[in-house]
Structure formats: structure tokens, C-alpha cells
Amino acid sequence: MSKITVSTLNKMKAENNKITALTAYDASFAKLFHDNGVDVILVGDSLGMVLQGGDDTLGVTNQDIAYHTRCVRGGSRELFVIADMPFMSYSSVSDTCKNAAELMRAGANMVKLEGGEWLYDSIKSLTQQGIPVCGHLGLTPQSVHVFGGFKIQGREDDKAQKMIDDAKALEAAGAQLLVLECIPSALAKRITDAVTIPTIGIGAGNVTDGQILVMHDLVGISAGYIPKFSKNFLLETGNMPDAVKKYCTDVKSGAFPSAEHEFK
């Protein structure tokens, strides 16, 4: 596999070649994913739940993400690695730049921030200083207490329009990738059509430019809860390498996610 860059992802969108992404937190899984067709790894603050056992992602620190980013980078030099910026690590422009720089030094190719138009100045500052940015709209887990739980977002007309406007604002600020989480597939299609940057869906139907899953959901070992949008590929294939290959094949073909995994 040749080294994947932002230009690679843009070309994939232009050619309707679906982007495959998974979360990872260590070198062994990064290498496994690299060897079996994954394009992008997210070092997600989901580690607060799947590794640390928390009820949400709010306890994760920038140091946690930096440590796991170094581990992931050690497993693959070619994969495109996105590092989550955790809760309250980007509350001001100066904090955003300082904490993002730490993640880039740890081996990230891009940092991801949750939120809409209010992030404009921070994203603009990051991109001006050479730090690529991925936005994240819809169900943004760091706002779980504002939402009153992990709930589908964007079903109301006004909130759907706000999300479209936010997506355009993030792109205008300089974001080069956009994650859409737990929104109706019709809204995901509207957003994907409204921006020129690639969109990566999780619980957003198969209309986005790519898909991402938490790796624990991919193999059915999430503690106590299996999201509607996930699928246990290990159950179907019987071993980890084939599970990853099957996931990538199904994303590329459009077979995953199917109608049973999307929200209306």
C-alpha cells in the first residue's frame, strides 16, 4: 500500500472509491488494518469507553490520545492517521493549536474536532499553521450531556439545515474531511452533496464518501451494547484478518452499511 494523504482521500471521493476507516489504539491493530485494506485509522477518544471502561469519552486527555497515536504510528507508516482532540482540549484558539501540535508530533496526519460553526476561528488557525483538520457533526459524543444521551441528531428540519450550514462553515474554515455520526441517511446525502471535502459516515447510511466503525464493534466485543449501525464481521468470517477484509470489501461495494444499519 502506498502512503495515503489528503490528496489520496480527495481523489477517492472524486472517483467514488469509498474510504475505509477504523479506530485503533495500538501498533498491532494498526499493522493488521494496514495489511488488510484499511485506508484511515482514527485514534478515537472512544478509547475512554472501550479501553478505559468509562461511560462516555469525557475523561480522555490529550496525553492519552498522544500516547495511543504514537503506538498506532509505530504499526504503520503508510496509513492516514487522524487523532481525536478530546473534551475541552480546544476550548480556545491557543489551546487548540497547542494541543493539536502535540498530537501531530505524536504521529497524526490530521486532528478531529467535534462541533460546528463556532470552531471556525480555531480551524482556520490550525490550517494556517499546517495542521489538517477533520470536522465532526451529528451525534458528537463529547456533548452527550447536552443531548441527554447518545441520540440520533438532525431529524428536525431546522436542526438538519443548521447541520448543513455548519458543514459548509467547517469547509470554509479549512477542514479537509468531515465525520457524520448518527444522522438520517437522507441528511447525510444532503451534506455530502453540499461540500467538496470527503465525508465519513458512522450511523449515517451508505451515502457518504466512506465509513468508519469502532474496531470493537467490528468484532462484536463492545461491552454490553451493540449499536444499530454496527456489524459483527468476526462472527461472519471467523478470524480477524478476514473480518477486516470483509468490512473493507463491503464498504467499497456499498453492501455495508445496508438499510438495517441506517436511520431515517
Rosetta blueprint (number, residue, H / E / L):
1 M L
2 S L
3 K L
4 I L
5 T L
6 V H
7 S H
8 T H
9 L H
10 N H
11 K H
12 M H
13 K H
14 A H
15 E L
16 N L
17 N L
18 K L
19 I E
20 T E
21 A E
22 L E
23 T E
24 A L
25 Y L
26 D L
27 A H
28 S H
29 F H
30 A H
31 K H
32 L H
33 F H
34 H H
35 D H
36 N L
37 G L
38 V L
39 D L
40 V E
41 I E
42 L E
43 V E
44 G L
45 D L
46 S L
47 L H
48 G H
49 M H
50 V H
51 L L
52 Q L
53 G L
54 G L
55 D L
56 D L
57 T L
58 L L
59 G L
60 V L
61 T L
62 N H
63 Q H
64 D H
65 I H
66 A H
67 Y H
68 H H
69 T H
70 R H
71 C H
72 V H
73 R H
74 G H
75 G H
76 S L
77 R L
78 E L
79 L L
80 F E
81 V E
82 I E
83 A E
84 D E
85 M L
86 P L
87 F L
88 M L
89 S L
90 Y L
91 S L
92 S L
93 V H
94 S H
95 D H
96 T H
97 C H
98 K H
99 N H
100 A H
101 A H
102 E H
103 L H
104 M H
105 R H
106 A L
107 G L
108 A L
109 N L
110 M E
111 V E
112 K E
113 L L
114 E L
115 G E
116 G L
117 E H
118 W H
119 L H
120 Y H
121 D H
122 S H
123 I H
124 K H
125 S H
126 L H
127 T H
128 Q H
129 Q L
130 G L
131 I L
132 P L
133 V E
134 C E
135 G E
136 H E
137 L E
138 G E
139 L L
140 T L
141 P H
142 Q H
143 S H
144 V H
145 H H
146 V H
147 F H
148 G L
149 G L
150 F L
151 K L
152 I L
153 Q L
154 G L
155 R L
156 E L
157 D H
158 D H
159 K H
160 A H
161 Q H
162 K H
163 M H
164 I H
165 D H
166 D H
167 A H
168 K H
169 A H
170 L H
171 E H
172 A H
173 A H
174 G L
175 A L
176 Q L
177 L E
178 L E
179 V E
180 L E
181 E E
182 C L
183 I L
184 P L
185 S H
186 A H
187 L H
188 A H
189 K H
190 R H
191 I H
192 T H
193 D H
194 A H
195 V L
196 T L
197 I L
198 P L
199 T E
200 I E
201 G E
202 I E
203 G L
204 A L
205 G L
206 N L
207 V L
208 T L
209 D L
210 G E
211 Q E
212 I E
213 L E
214 V L
215 M H
216 H H
217 D H
218 L H
219 V L
220 G L
221 I L
222 S L
223 A L
224 G L
225 Y L
226 I L
227 P L
228 K L
229 F L
230 S L
231 K L
232 N L
233 F H
234 L H
235 L H
236 E H
237 T H
238 G L
239 N L
240 M H
241 P H
242 D H
243 A H
244 V H
245 K H
246 K H
247 Y H
248 C H
249 T H
250 D H
251 V H
252 K H
253 S H
254 G L
255 A L
256 F L
257 P L
258 S L
259 A H
260 E H
261 H H
262 E L
263 F L
264 K L
